[in-house]
Amino acid sequence: MTPALFNPTPDLVAATAAKTEAAAVLIARIAAEWSPVAFANSLGAEDMVLTDLIVKAGLPIEIFSLDTGRLPVDTYDLMAAVDAHYGLKLKIYFPQPEAVEALVRNHGINAFYASVALRKACCHARKVEPLQRALAGKRAWITGLRAQQATTRSGLPAQEYDEGNGLEKFNPLADWSEKEVWTYLKQHGVPYNALHDKFYPSIGCAPCTRAITPGEDVRAGRWWWEAPESKECGLHVKA
């Protein structure tokens, strides 16, 4: 699907409105009952839906992003667009330089292509450890995960306990479809990553993300050299 050419039907608009109301109620309850809570904004389409809902409702939810040091230029452009559109300066967490330097020194700049183990080591240094710092002291966190995104996310609940980080985890868009996400973005004029219009439905680090062809799974462009069951970075691994 090319978002720029996507025109939702009236039925889809109605279905999205119903799910939007449910998501908004859930997010408001999270803010009220689980403070302090944070939203991990990876700047994907789903995360822009949640950003719009949180900011417009004025909820006391910290919004942060992880800058791995290898993000696409379009993702940085979206960070700037979020600031311009909402007046929101994302709280950015960076990897510990010593960890990245050691990884590159010992295994090379593109070691993640060599093995799943090295790819996960890179994800750990650039994503998992910064996430742990971002979640320190929080009682809950919010993600933009959807059950339909990948085989590793099937059966995703709206609420679960994150044993690895020791806090509650909420996925308000767990039951949303890709078309419902784009219906919301279109209906509300929400900014999104320009790569989505270039057949990038799922966007991560630049070296680990490619465009997909028609008919491919939406996560096919993430770590495309790996088997589907290994395509997680460690941020959302089930216990």
HELIX and SHEET records of a PDB file:
HELIX    1   1 PRO A    3  LEU A    5  5                                   3    
HELIX    2   2 PRO A   10  GLU A   33  1                                  24    
HELIX    3   3 ALA A   45  ALA A   57  1                                  13    
HELIX    4   4 VAL A   73  TYR A   86  1                                  14    
HELIX    5   5 PRO A   97  HIS A  107  1                                  11    
HELIX    6   6 ALA A  111  TYR A  113  5                                   3    
HELIX    7   7 VAL A  116  CYS A  123  1                                   8    
HELIX    8   8 HIS A  124  VAL A  128  3                                   5    
HELIX    9   9 GLU A  129  LEU A  135  1                                   7    
HELIX   10  10 ALA A  147  GLN A  149  5                                   3    
HELIX   11  11 THR A  151  ARG A  153  5                                   3    
HELIX   12  12 GLU A  178  HIS A  188  1                                  11    
HELIX   13  13 ALA A  194  LYS A  198  5                                   5    
HELIX   14  14 ALA A  206  CYS A  208  5                                   3    
HELIX   15  15 PRO A  228  SER A  230  5                                   3    
SHEET    1   A 6 LYS A  91  TYR A  93  0                                        
SHEET    2   A 6 GLU A  62  LEU A  66  1                                        
SHEET    3   A 6 VAL A  37  ALA A  40  1                                        
SHEET    4   A 6 ALA A 140  ILE A 142  1                                        
SHEET    5   A 6 LEU A 167  PHE A 170  1                                        
SHEET    6   A 6 GLN A 159  ASP A 162 -1                                        
END                                                                             
